[in-house]
Amino acid sequence: MTIYNQIYKSMLKLITSGSWKIGKQLPSENFLKQHYKVNRLTIRKALEILANENLIIKKKGSRAKVISRRPVPKVYFSTSLDDPVLKKKRWSMIVEFTKKRSTSSKRFLNENIFQIRRYFYDNETPSYIATGQVLIKSVPDLNEKVFNLQKFNNASLSEILTNKYSFKIHNQKITSNSVILTKEETDFFDAPKNSAGTKWVSFYFDINDHLLFIDTEISLKNINIELYNKDLLKNEKI
């Protein structure tokens, strides 16, 4: 067992036993590193596990606070478009890769972003349109060539950013609704004017609840959204 896991187990006992009470702040990171005789990074890794189990909450500039005594892994989302069988037949074409100042998202308002739009096909059948927004300062070396690499051509934006650029996703929020397709979208799907589609927007956050990137996807299909428990800090390789 790693040192930070040992410290996590020790802290977990303090929380579940009630020694660290709900609503109360934890000791400072400086105190904890001296108490456990380890460096600050080791303490932060232990705290990350507690936060990922919804036992504590930590905001930038303040000490962590106990919010529960019962570990509950965070809930994340997947959609029916993530089906691995479909992904084997999937490929994408990049139709926009631009640098711009964001005017659409309140969390990115007036920030410089990369905007990436891709058309996804299952074999030759149009599947969905994905539009991503990423802060330029978060990944200044992002470039269009990456999306055309065979390894990443059928990958989602989150898979590319976590595998290629080592983004650490801590939390994900999603919204979904029906929309009337634009002319670009009906042309892509070869659908009649004013056709309805499904739009879902995923927001990805880091450990400090800072928005990392946004991924918007539009499809003609009925999209089934499923919940699953997973530690997104342990990024899967693709």
ABEGO torsion letter per residue (X at the ends): XBAAAAAAAAAAAAAAAGABBBGBBBBBAAAAAAAAGBBAAAAAAAAAAAAAAGABBBBBGBBBBBABABBBBBBBBBBAAABAAAAAABBBBBABBBBBBBAABAAABGBBBBBBBBBBBBEABBABBBBBBBBAAABAABBAAAAABAAAAABBAAAAAAAAAGBBBABBBBBBBBBBBBAAAAAAAGBBBGBBBBBBBBBBBBAAGBBABBBBBBBABBBBBBBBBBBAABBBBX
